[in-house]
Amino acid sequence: MSDYYDQFTQAYLDSTGPFLQAFRGRNTDDLMAYYVERCGIEDGMRILDAGCGVGAPAAWLAQRFPALKVEGLTNSRVQAEHAKLAIEAAGLDGRVSIRQGDYHDLSSLYPHAHFDRVLFLESLGHSHNIRQVLYGARDVLKPGELVYIKDFFQRRSLSSDLQKKIDHAINVINGNYLYHVMQLPDLVAACMETGFTIDSISPPRIVPDLQLTVDFEHKAGRLTYPAFSHLHAVDWYDVMVRREGLAVQR
């Protein structure tokens, strides 16, 4: 996976800018304000952006919450280098920390019960072992606090012909993006099995501009469109889960 982002990060930057997410509009202030509201982010919290890309969401949060501490984790050397330079240029050293590492190893990378929120912004689908990631997230999260997962999930159909088209499209997406498009019931089960309770599940209140994805695919030469597009094969959801236990007073 690190090789994928080492190779294609510049194509993402050229086509979508530093917010490396597919399901969003072009106004990234609106996107981030939505995350703040949805996740209940407050000043003074400590946030982990697991799969942070080039650090744009982490920098945005730190610029607007002066007492917030944000850790960003990416397994891409290229992304980590971009992010560190951007954080330094923005004068956010000491408030935003970027690390190159694998989010399957959260327990060895961060202290126990360290974070108030753990965010997976279209990053969890890259995992080859979701339960391992979630166990780690639970370990580094304070009791009673929240993990936020925004991602896309495979649609299911009662029509066998339509399901074949969906399955084919999912295989293309997985191949082009080195992804493992999840099924929502599987994620819910994994969260419950790893010690979380389900706080909420809902479609994001975001109007996406999928031209961003089209632009990237043309730039990178990894075309999924126009054959049976993403919109026919996937749904997006916000999944909020809470670590069991009493919340820690800040």
N, C-alpha and C positions, 0 to 999 in steps of 0.2 A: 504493500500500500504506500509506503514512503516513496518508492520509486515512481508511482503514478503521479503523486503531487510534485515530486521533484521535476518531473517531465512537463506537467501541464499547468503548474501554478501561473506561469507567465501568460499562458493563453486565457486563464480565468481573469487575471488582472486586466488584460487588454480588452476583454469582452464584457465583463461584469463589474469591474472595479474590485476593491478590496473586501467587499462583503460577499464571500464565496458561498452563496446559498441559491438554490434554484427557485424555491417557492417564496417569492417576495416581489414587491414593486420596486420601482426605481428610487423612491423616496426612503432612504435608509433611516432617516430620523423617525419617520412614522413606524417603521419596522421595529426599531429599538425601543421606542416608547411603548409599543405593544408588548414586547418582552418584559419590560419593567413592570407594566401593569399586571400581565398574566402571571408572572413569577413572584410578584410581591417583593421586588427588590427594593431595599431601603439603604440609606446611607449608613456606613459603619459595618455593613456585612462583608464577608469574605466569600468570593465567588470563584468557582472553577469552571472555565470554558474548556470542556474536554473535546478536542478536535477543533482547535481555535483558528485554523487557517493562518492568515497573515496578521491576526490580532485586531482586526477592525472593530468587532463588537466589544472586545475587552477595553480598547482605547476609548470608545464612545462612552461606555459606562463610567470609566474613571474620570473622564473630562467633565461629567455632569454630577458626579457624587464625590465630593472632595475627601470623604473619609472612607470610601470604598477601597478594598483591596481585591485585585483580580489576578488570578493565575491562569495562564493560557498554556495548553498542552497540545503539541502537534508532533507526529512522528516523522515529519518531513524536514530535512535539513534546510531545503530552500525556503520553505515557509517560515521556519524558525528564524532564519537570517533576515528575511523581509520584515517579520514582525518586530524583531529586536531593534532594527534600524528605525522603523516607524515609531515605536514607543520612545526611543531616545530622542528622535526629532520632535516629538510632541511634548517633551519634558515630563514624561510620566514614569521615568525610572524610579523604582522604590514603591510605586503604587500599582504598577502592572509588571508582572514577571512572566516571561515566556520561557518555556522549557521544551526541548526536544525529547520526546519519550513516547511510550506506548500506553494508551489508556487501558490496556489489559493488565497493567502493572500498577494501578493507582495506589494500592496499599504500600508498595515499596517506594513510591515517589513522594508521598505526602503524609503528614502526621494523621493519626487516628482522630476522628471527630473534629476536623479542622475547618470545614466549610459550612456556610449557611445555605448555599445553593450550589448544585452541580448542573451545568447546562450541556446538553447534547443538541447542537443546532445543525440538524441534517448531517450528523456524524456517526451516530450509533449504527447505522446500516452498513458501515464499513467493517463492523466487527465480525470475526470468525467464531466468537464465543461470547454471546451476549450475557450469559449468566456470570461469567468471570468478570466482565466489565461492571455489571451491576453489584456483585459482591464487593468489588473494590470501591465503587461509588458509595455503597452503604457504609463501608469502613471509614472513609474519609469525611463523611457527612455527619454533622452534629445530630444527636437524637431529636426526633420530631421535625426535622427540616426536610427540604424538598429537592427532588431531582426533576428537571424539566427536560422532556424529550420532544423535539419537533422533527418529524420525519415523514416520509411517504411509505405507504403500505400497499401491498398487492390487493387489487379488487378480486372479488369472487363472484361468479355468475352461475345461475342455474342452467344456463344454456351451454351445452358442451361445445358448440362451435365457437361461441364467444369466449369461453374459458380457454380454448386452445389459442386464440388470438392474444388473450391476455398473457398466458404463459409464455408465448413466443416473445411478446414485447418485453416482459420481465427479464427473460434470458438475454435479450439484446442490451437492456439497461444495465444489468449486472455485468455483462462483458465489457461494455464501453466505459463504465465508471468503476470497475472493480468493486461492485457493491453486492450486498446480500439483502435485496428488498424484503422487508419483514412482512409477516401477516400479523395484524393487530392482536388477535387472540393469543398468538404465540408470545408476543411481547408482554401482554397482561399476565400470562401464566408465569413467565420468567421473573417479572417484578414481584409477584406474590411469593414465588418460591425462594427468592433471595432476601426476604425480610422486609418488603415494602408493602404498604397499603395503597390502594388506588385513591388518589385525591380527586382527580377529574380527567375526563377524556372528551375532547371536542375538536371539531374542525377549526383551524386557525382563522381568526378574523382578519385575514389578509387577502387582498386582491392581487394575484400574481401577474407578473408580466413575463410570460414564458418565452418572449422574444429574447430575453437574456440567455436562456438555455440554448435556443436556436443559434444565437450569435456565437456562444462558446463552442458548440458542436461544429460549426463551420470553421471556426478559428483552429480548433484542435484536430479537425479531420476525423471525428468520431461520431458519425451521424446516426441518430436514432430516428429523427424525422425524415420524410413525412409519413413513413409507414406506421400505421397504428400507434398514434402518438402517446406520450406519457399520460395525457389526460384520460385516455381510454383505459389505461392499465393500472393506474394508481390513484389512491386517495391520500390526502395529507391529514395528519392529526397532531394535536398537542396532547401529550400524555404527561400528567403530573402525578408523581408518586412520593409518598412520605415515608421516611425512615421511622420505624416503630420506636417508641420510647418517648420520654418527656422532653419537651423542647428546652433548650438551654437559653437562659435569660441573657440578653446582650447588655 
